[in-house]
Amino acid sequence: MEVHIKLTTKFFDELLVSLDDETEFVNKIRGIGSAHAILAKGSNFSSDIWERLGEIAMERVCSHEVVTKTREASRAWRTLIAILIDELRGGFEGELRQHRKSSSTDQIEMGKMEDEEELHAKLQQLRMDYNQTLPYT
């Protein structure tokens, strides 16, 4: 958990540096969101977690004295957190859709391979049945 906290702090530092470049800013956030999509496969990690993270972040960040002193600082942090959560969720859900799509494609391909194998087995059985009906010469 401590490593995750350090990575999150580093992530925020990098985000604040890239605020002037909107494309880089959004891509970094979406990248982190998409990196978490793998967690949805074997656990209860879902889009709802991003909402909960946003609620906790709003509560914790906006309760700091420095932020509560000025209306502008509070508004800026709320806006930043809202954008952050929206883009994290967007990256997460986008990657999740890709996983599901490729998984469906893989299943279709596996189905085709199984169908072909079944067809070959039936053809082989037909040949054997046919060969058994031929008179001996």
MDTraj code that builds the backbone (N, CA, C; nanometers):
import mdtraj as md
import numpy as np

residues = "MET GLU VAL HIS ILE LYS LEU THR THR LYS PHE PHE ASP GLU LEU LEU VAL SER LEU ASP ASP GLU THR GLU PHE VAL ASN LYS ILE ARG GLY ILE GLY SER ALA HIS ALA ILE LEU ALA LYS GLY SER ASN PHE SER SER ASP ILE TRP GLU ARG LEU GLY GLU ILE ALA MET GLU ARG VAL CYS SER HIS GLU VAL VAL THR LYS THR ARG GLU ALA SER ARG ALA TRP ARG THR LEU ILE ALA ILE LEU ILE ASP GLU LEU ARG GLY GLY PHE GLU GLY GLU LEU ARG GLN HIS ARG LYS SER SER SER THR ASP GLN ILE GLU MET GLY LYS MET GLU ASP GLU GLU GLU LEU HIS ALA LYS LEU GLN GLN LEU ARG MET ASP TYR ASN GLN THR LEU PRO TYR THR".split()
xyz = np.array([
    [0.0828, -0.1184, 0.0000],
    [0.0000, 0.0000, 0.0000],
    [0.0874, 0.1250, 0.0000],
    [0.1965, 0.1198, 0.0747],
    [0.2858, 0.2355, 0.0828],
    [0.3450, 0.2687, -0.0542],
    [0.3783, 0.1664, -0.1306],
    [0.4320, 0.1882, -0.2651],
    [0.3263, 0.2551, -0.3525],
    [0.2034, 0.2111, -0.3401],
    [0.0942, 0.2689, -0.4190],
    [0.0747, 0.4164, -0.3832],
    [0.0860, 0.4499, -0.2562],
    [0.0736, 0.5897, -0.2128],
    [0.1859, 0.6732, -0.2726],
    [0.3078, 0.6197, -0.2723],
    [0.4212, 0.6926, -0.3316],
    [0.4005, 0.7118, -0.4816],
    [0.3517, 0.6087, -0.5495],
    [0.3252, 0.6201, -0.6932],
    [0.2154, 0.7226, -0.7214],
    [0.1144, 0.7261, -0.6368],
    [0.0057, 0.8226, -0.6533],
    [0.0571, 0.9647, -0.6342],
    [0.1419, 0.9847, -0.5340],
    [0.2012, 1.1167, -0.5101],
    [0.2862, 1.1588, -0.6294],
    [0.3659, 1.0667, -0.6803],
    [0.4485, 1.0955, -0.7984],
    [0.3597, 1.1287, -0.9181],
    [0.2511, 1.0553, -0.9332],
    [0.1559, 1.0784, -1.0420],
    [0.0990, 1.2199, -1.0334],
    [0.0586, 1.2621, -0.9138],
    [0.0062, 1.3979, -0.8965],
    [0.1126, 1.5023, -0.9283],
    [0.2360, 1.4782, -0.8857],
    [0.3445, 1.5715, -0.9177],
    [0.3605, 1.5857, -1.0687],
    [0.3592, 1.4725, -1.1400],
    [0.3722, 1.4749, -1.2862],
    [0.2530, 1.5443, -1.3510],
    [0.1349, 1.5223, -1.2963],
    [0.0151, 1.5869, -1.3509],
    [0.0227, 1.7384, -1.3379],
    [0.0625, 1.7841, -1.2221],
    [0.0689, 1.9282, -1.1988],
    [0.1711, 1.9945, -1.2903],
    [0.2780, 1.9234, -1.3223],
    [0.3783, 1.9762, -1.4149],
    [0.3214, 1.9855, -1.5562],
    [0.2336, 1.8922, -1.5928],
    [0.1815, 1.8871, -1.7302],
    [0.0477, 1.9601, -1.7475],
    [0.0076, 2.0398, -1.6513],
    [-0.1208, 2.1100, -1.6596],
    [-0.1331, 2.1985, -1.7835],
    [-0.0222, 2.2544, -1.8298],
    [-0.0268, 2.3449, -1.9455],
    [-0.0475, 2.2713, -2.0772],
    [-0.0148, 2.1436, -2.0815],
    [-0.0321, 2.0642, -2.2034],
    [-0.1508, 1.9703, -2.1829],
    [-0.2672, 2.0128, -2.2299],
    [-0.3907, 1.9388, -2.2039],
    [-0.3853, 1.7956, -2.2563],
    [-0.3284, 1.7767, -2.3746],
    [-0.3214, 1.6425, -2.4335],
    [-0.2371, 1.5499, -2.3474],
    [-0.1195, 1.5962, -2.3081],
    [-0.0321, 1.5151, -2.2232],
    [-0.0989, 1.4877, -2.0882],
    [-0.1623, 1.5894, -2.0342],
    [-0.2316, 1.5789, -1.9058],
    [-0.3379, 1.4689, -1.9107],
    [-0.4247, 1.4754, -2.0109],
    [-0.5334, 1.3773, -2.0244],
    [-0.4777, 1.2384, -2.0547],
    [-0.3766, 1.2303, -2.1408],
    [-0.3185, 1.0998, -2.1754],
    [-0.2569, 1.0304, -2.0541],
    [-0.1911, 1.1084, -1.9674],
    [-0.1328, 1.0490, -1.8462],
    [-0.2421, 0.9910, -1.7570],
    [-0.3485, 1.0672, -1.7400],
    [-0.4571, 1.0208, -1.6533],
    [-0.5240, 0.8971, -1.7127],
    [-0.5560, 0.9030, -1.8403],
    [-0.6212, 0.7890, -1.9060],
    [-0.5309, 0.6653, -1.9037],
    [-0.4003, 0.6878, -1.9168],
    [-0.3056, 0.5762, -1.9118],
    [-0.3102, 0.5037, -1.7782],
    [-0.3188, 0.5806, -1.6712],
    [-0.3287, 0.5194, -1.5383],
    [-0.4619, 0.4454, -1.5249],
    [-0.5684, 0.5059, -1.5734],
    [-0.6993, 0.4395, -1.5690],
    [-0.6988, 0.3093, -1.6462],
    [-0.6409, 0.3120, -1.7658],
    [-0.6393, 0.1902, -1.8480],
    [-0.5498, 0.0826, -1.7872],
    [-0.4442, 0.1246, -1.7174],
    [-0.3560, 0.0267, -1.6533],
    [-0.4284, -0.0505, -1.5432],
    [-0.5341, 0.0076, -1.4889],
    [-0.6095, -0.0585, -1.3826],
    [-0.7178, -0.1531, -1.4359],
    [-0.7417, -0.1541, -1.5661],
    [-0.8479, -0.2382, -1.6235],
    [-0.8231, -0.3866, -1.5991],
    [-0.6988, -0.4251, -1.5928],
    [-0.6647, -0.5658, -1.5702],
    [-0.7189, -0.6146, -1.4353],
    [-0.7363, -0.5212, -1.3413],
    [-0.7859, -0.5576, -1.2083],
    [-0.9324, -0.5997, -1.2098],
    [-1.0048, -0.5592, -1.3121],
    [-1.1475, -0.5926, -1.3200],
    [-1.1692, -0.7399, -1.3505],
    [-1.0684, -0.8041, -1.4070],
    [-1.0846, -0.9426, -1.4500],
    [-1.1028, -1.0397, -1.3335],
    [-1.0233, -1.0277, -1.2313],
    [-1.0296, -1.1266, -1.1247],
    [-1.0742, -1.0724, -0.9902],
    [-1.1296, -0.9509, -0.9884],
    [-1.1703, -0.8929, -0.8602],
    [-1.2961, -0.8088, -0.8779],
    [-1.3326, -0.7407, -0.7722],
    [-1.4511, -0.6546, -0.7754],
    [-1.4179, -0.5132, -0.8206],
    [-1.3033, -0.4927, -0.8804],
    [-1.2628, -0.3596, -0.9249],
    [-1.3519, -0.3192, -1.0422],
    [-1.4264, -0.2104, -1.0241],
    [-1.5175, -0.1647, -1.1290],
    [-1.5143, -0.0127, -1.1371],
    [-1.5911, 0.0422, -1.2273],
    [-1.5978, 0.1874, -1.2451],
    [-1.6445, 0.2586, -1.1190],
    [-1.7216, 0.1906, -1.0370],
    [-1.7713, 0.2509, -0.9130],
    [-1.6578, 0.2912, -0.8192],
    [-1.5480, 0.2210, -0.8270],
    [-1.4345, 0.2518, -0.7401],
    [-1.3811, 0.3912, -0.7701],
    [-1.3846, 0.4318, -0.8974],
    [-1.3364, 0.5663, -0.9324],
    [-1.4232, 0.6726, -0.8665],
    [-1.5535, 0.6489, -0.8603],
    [-1.6434, 0.7443, -0.7939],
    [-1.6087, 0.7559, -0.6459],
    [-1.5847, 0.6428, -0.5853],
    [-1.5487, 0.6427, -0.4425],
    [-1.4166, 0.7149, -0.4210],
    [-1.3197, 0.6916, -0.5081],
    [-1.1915, 0.7615, -0.5000],
    [-1.2126, 0.9123, -0.5097],
    [-1.2991, 0.9548, -0.6005],
    [-1.3282, 1.0973, -0.6158],
    [-1.3887, 1.1566, -0.4901],
    [-1.4808, 1.0840, -0.4298],
    [-1.5435, 1.1315, -0.3056],
    [-1.4401, 1.1465, -0.1945],
    [-1.3551, 1.0462, -0.1808],
    [-1.2518, 1.0502, -0.0767],
    [-1.1537, 1.1635, -0.1039],
    [-1.1110, 1.1771, -0.2293],
    [-1.0163, 1.2833, -0.2644],
    [-1.0760, 1.4210, -0.2364],
    [-1.2006, 1.4416, -0.2756],
    [-1.2671, 1.5702, -0.2492],
    [-1.2695, 1.5984, -0.0991],
    [-1.3080, 1.4979, -0.0241],
    [-1.3191, 1.5133, 0.1210],
    [-1.1843, 1.5470, 0.1839],
    [-1.0812, 1.4728, 0.1466],
    [-0.9495, 1.4895, 0.2092],
    [-0.8793, 1.6169, 0.1629],
    [-0.8757, 1.6390, 0.0320],
    [-0.8028, 1.7547, -0.0208],
    [-0.8727, 1.8843, 0.0178],
    [-1.0029, 1.8870, 0.0029],
    [-1.0774, 2.0110, 0.0270],
    [-1.0944, 2.0426, 0.1749],
    [-1.0532, 1.9516, 0.2625],
    [-1.0608, 1.9802, 0.4055],
    [-0.9324, 2.0437, 0.4587],
    [-0.8277, 2.0475, 0.3763],
    [-0.7026, 2.1104, 0.4195],
    [-0.7220, 2.2604, 0.4354],
    [-0.6596, 2.3128, 0.5376],
    [-0.6734, 2.4548, 0.5707],
    [-0.6323, 2.5454, 0.4546],
    [-0.5253, 2.5107, 0.3868],
    [-0.4772, 2.5925, 0.2748],
    [-0.5830, 2.6011, 0.1651],
    [-0.6514, 2.4926, 0.1403],
    [-0.7529, 2.4885, 0.0352],
    [-0.8806, 2.5599, 0.0797],
    [-0.9163, 2.5444, 0.2058],
    [-1.0411, 2.6049, 0.2532],
    [-1.0312, 2.7554, 0.2730],
    [-0.9110, 2.8094, 0.2792],
    [-0.8939, 2.9536, 0.3017],
    [-0.9447, 3.0375, 0.1853],
    [-0.9256, 2.9882, 0.0644],
    [-0.9683, 3.0682, -0.0516],
    [-1.0659, 2.9895, -0.1372],
    [-1.1658, 3.0585, -0.1824],
    [-1.2686, 2.9974, -0.2661],
    [-1.2082, 2.9482, -0.3980],
    [-1.1144, 3.0248, -0.4540],
    [-1.0527, 2.9880, -0.5821],
    [-0.9739, 2.8581, -0.5710],
    [-0.8993, 2.8427, -0.4607],
    [-0.8213, 2.7199, -0.4415],
    [-0.9144, 2.6000, -0.4282],
    [-1.0201, 2.6177, -0.3535],
    [-1.1169, 2.5093, -0.3359],
    [-1.1803, 2.4709, -0.4690],
    [-1.2203, 2.5708, -0.5457],
    [-1.2819, 2.5455, -0.6766],
    [-1.1826, 2.4773, -0.7708],
    [-1.0571, 2.5235, -0.7695],
    [-0.9549, 2.4653, -0.8575],
    [-0.9314, 2.3178, -0.8240],
    [-0.9206, 2.2853, -0.6953],
    [-0.8979, 2.1468, -0.6564],
    [-1.0184, 2.0594, -0.6883],
    [-1.1370, 2.1124, -0.6668],
    [-1.2578, 2.0350, -0.6992],
    [-1.2643, 2.0057, -0.8495],
    [-1.2317, 2.1061, -0.9286],
    [-1.2315, 2.0886, -1.0744],
    [-1.1263, 1.9866, -1.1157],
    [-1.0059, 1.9993, -1.0594],
    [-0.8976, 1.9064, -1.0919],
    [-0.9358, 1.7631, -1.0554],
    [-0.9915, 1.7444, -0.9388],
    [-1.0305, 1.6098, -0.8950],
    [-1.1420, 1.5542, -0.9835],
    [-1.2384, 1.6385, -1.0194],
    [-1.3481, 1.5921, -1.1064],
    [-1.2949, 1.5484, -1.2424],
    [-1.2052, 1.6277, -1.3003],
    [-1.1449, 1.5914, -1.4298],
    [-1.0642, 1.4631, -1.4147],
    [-0.9862, 1.4564, -1.3092],
    [-0.9025, 1.3392, -1.2838],
    [-0.9871, 1.2118, -1.2782],
    [-1.0932, 1.2144, -1.2018],
    [-1.1779, 1.0958, -1.1861],
    [-1.2476, 1.0610, -1.3174],
    [-1.2978, 1.1617, -1.3875],
    [-1.3637, 1.1352, -1.5165],
    [-1.2683, 1.0699, -1.6156],
    [-1.1456, 1.1204, -1.6231],
    [-1.0488, 1.0654, -1.7187],
    [-0.9959, 0.9289, -1.6744],
    [-0.9767, 0.9100, -1.5440],
    [-0.9367, 0.7774, -1.4946],
    [-1.0422, 0.6742, -1.5324],
    [-1.1684, 0.7086, -1.5054],
    [-1.2781, 0.6173, -1.5386],
    [-1.2845, 0.5944, -1.6890],
    [-1.2659, 0.7014, -1.7668],
    [-1.2687, 0.6881, -1.9126],
    [-1.1605, 0.5950, -1.9639],
    [-1.0385, 0.6092, -1.9118],
    [-0.9294, 0.5204, -1.9516],
    [-0.9550, 0.3772, -1.9093],
    [-1.0063, 0.3608, -1.7889],
    [-1.0384, 0.2285, -1.7345],
    [-1.1447, 0.1598, -1.8194],
    [-1.2550, 0.2306, -1.8441],
    [-1.3655, 0.1711, -1.9199],
    [-1.3274, 0.1458, -2.0655],
    [-1.2480, 0.2354, -2.1235],
    [-1.2031, 0.2151, -2.2615],
    [-1.1188, 0.0895, -2.2752],
    [-1.0264, 0.0716, -2.1830],
    [-0.9412, -0.0479, -2.1863],
    [-1.0225, -0.1734, -2.1562],
    [-1.1171, -0.1615, -2.0664],
    [-1.2036, -0.2743, -2.0328],
    [-1.2836, -0.3183, -2.1552],
    [-1.3340, -0.2219, -2.2313],
    [-1.4065, -0.2551, -2.3551],
    [-1.3145, -0.3262, -2.4532],
    [-1.1896, -0.2807, -2.4628],
    [-1.0934, -0.3463, -2.5530],
    [-1.0680, -0.4903, -2.5095],
    [-1.0528, -0.5106, -2.3769],
    [-1.0320, -0.6467, -2.3256],
    [-1.1507, -0.7354, -2.3599],
    [-1.2703, -0.6818, -2.3392],
    [-1.3911, -0.7609, -2.3667],
    [-1.4039, -0.7902, -2.5153],
    [-1.3738, -0.6894, -2.5977],
    [-1.3843, -0.7074, -2.7426],
    [-1.2836, -0.8118, -2.7896],
    [-1.1586, -0.8008, -2.7434],
    [-1.0577, -0.8979, -2.7864],
    [-1.0884, -1.0354, -2.7291],
    [-1.1447, -1.0393, -2.6097],
    [-1.1836, -1.1673, -2.5512],
    [-1.2942, -1.2319, -2.6340],
    [-1.3906, -1.1514, -2.6775],
    [-1.4987, -1.2033, -2.7622],
    [-1.4434, -1.2525, -2.8944],
    [-1.3510, -1.1757, -2.9516],
    [-1.2887, -1.2150, -3.0779],
    [-1.2124, -1.3450, -3.0601],
    [-1.1395, -1.3568, -2.9479],
    [-1.0663, -1.4804, -2.9202],
    [-1.1618, -1.5983, -2.9092],
    [-1.2755, -1.5772, -2.8430],
    [-1.3728, -1.6850, -2.8285],
    [-1.4305, -1.7246, -2.9638],
    [-1.4564, -1.6258, -3.0488],
    [-1.5072, -1.6552, -3.1831],
    [-1.4036, -1.7350, -3.2607],
    [-1.2763, -1.6912, -3.2519],
    [-1.1689, -1.7625, -3.3216],
    [-1.1560, -1.9049, -3.2681],
    [-1.1640, -1.9200, -3.1351],
    [-1.1566, -2.0541, -3.0771],
    [-1.2746, -2.1379, -3.1249],
    [-1.3916, -2.0759, -3.1323],
    [-1.5102, -2.1464, -3.1816],
    [-1.4913, -2.1920, -3.3244],
    [-1.4325, -2.1057, -3.4081],
    [-1.4068, -2.1425, -3.5478],
    [-1.3092, -2.2590, -3.5547],
    [-1.2034, -2.2526, -3.4712],
    [-1.1058, -2.3611, -3.4721],
    [-1.1709, -2.4913, -3.4270],
    [-1.2541, -2.4838, -3.3247],
    [-1.3225, -2.6038, -3.2768],
    [-1.4176, -2.6574, -3.3833],
    [-1.4877, -2.5672, -3.4532],
    [-1.5778, -2.6094, -3.5608],
    [-1.5001, -2.6793, -3.6717],
    [-1.3839, -2.6244, -3.7081],
    [-1.3017, -2.6854, -3.8128],
    [-1.2525, -2.8228, -3.7694],
    [-1.2082, -2.8324, -3.6433],
    [-1.1615, -2.9611, -3.5927],
    [-1.2749, -3.0638, -3.5942],
    [-1.3928, -3.0197, -3.5548],
    [-1.5093, -3.1087, -3.5548],
    [-1.5427, -3.1525, -3.6970],
    [-1.5359, -3.0593, -3.7915],
    [-1.5627, -3.0904, -3.9313],
    [-1.4625, -3.1929, -3.9833],
    [-1.3335, -3.1729, -3.9521],
    [-1.2310, -3.2675, -3.9959],
    [-1.2549, -3.4055, -3.9347],
    [-1.2930, -3.4087, -3.8089],
    [-1.3191, -3.5372, -3.7431],
    [-1.4366, -3.6090, -3.8096],
    [-1.5415, -3.5342, -3.8423],
    [-1.6580, -3.5948, -3.9078],
    [-1.6223, -3.6443, -4.0476],
    [-1.5433, -3.5659, -4.1209],
    [-1.4999, -3.6091, -4.2541],
    [-1.4155, -3.7361, -4.2454],
    [-1.3290, -3.7395, -4.1467],
    [-1.2455, -3.8584, -4.1287],
    [-1.3334, -3.9800, -4.0964],
    [-1.4329, -3.9611, -4.0132],
    [-1.5244, -4.0697, -3.9789],
    [-1.6013, -4.1157, -4.1027],
    [-1.6460, -4.0205, -4.1862],
    [-1.7160, -4.0556, -4.3098],
    [-1.6268, -4.1373, -4.4021],
    [-1.4995, -4.0982, -4.4124],
    [-1.4056, -4.1732, -4.4969],
    [-1.3894, -4.3159, -4.4444],
    [-1.3757, -4.3271, -4.3123],
    [-1.3597, -4.4611, -4.2550],
    [-1.4857, -4.5439, -4.2782],
    [-1.6022, -4.4838, -4.2594],
    [-1.7280, -4.5554, -4.2836],
    [-1.7375, -4.5969, -4.4298],
    [-1.6999, -4.5080, -4.5193],
    [-1.7048, -4.5366, -4.6627],
    [-1.6087, -4.6499, -4.6963],
    [-1.4879, -4.6409, -4.6424],
    [-1.3887, -4.7443, -4.6707],
    [-1.4344, -4.8810, -4.6191],
    [-1.5094, -4.8826, -4.5130],
    [-1.5585, -5.0093, -4.4578],
    [-1.6682, -5.0694, -4.5452],
    [-1.7365, -4.9877, -4.6225],
    [-1.8443, -5.0395, -4.7078],
    [-1.7933, -5.0862, -4.8428],
    [-1.6703, -5.0543, -4.8757],
    [-1.6153, -5.0971, -5.0044],
    [-1.5911, -5.2477, -5.0022],
    [-1.6240, -5.3141, -5.1118],
    [-1.5974, -5.4591, -5.1170],
    [-1.4470, -5.4841, -5.1238],
    [-1.4068, -5.5953, -5.0675],
    [-1.2652, -5.6312, -5.0713],
    [-1.2281, -5.6747, -5.2117],
    [-1.1190, -5.6327, -5.2567],
    [-1.0745, -5.6730, -5.3896],
    [-0.9600, -5.7676, -5.3855],
])
top = md.Topology()
chain = top.add_chain()
for i, resn in enumerate(residues, 1):
    res = top.add_residue(resn, chain, resSeq=i)
    for name in ("N", "CA", "C"):
        top.add_atom(name, md.element.get_by_symbol(name[0]), res)
traj = md.Trajectory(xyz[None], top)
